[in-house]
Amino acid sequence: MLIKIVWTLAGGILGFAYYKFIGCTNGTCPITSNPYISTLYGLFIGAMLSGLFK
């Protein structure tokens, strides 16, 4: 369970970092123009990747 939490949190942090450093500035990118959506997307991807390492 701890591995799943760590991967999910890491995904959220990376999702926010992607928004902060690479994200779209003009607002036309649906995922990277909003920090909340980018972080949630990262959390989702992290949770899905955590299932690979059981």
PEHU-V718481 format. One record per run of one state. SS is the DSSP state (helix for helix, strand for strand, loop for the rest). FROM is the first residue (numbers start at 1). LEN is the number of residues. Records with the same first field share a line. If there is no record, write none. Layout:
BEGIN
SS->FROM-LEN ; FROM-LEN
END
This chain:
BEGIN
loop->1-1 ; 22-13 ; 51-4
helix->2-20 ; 35-16
END
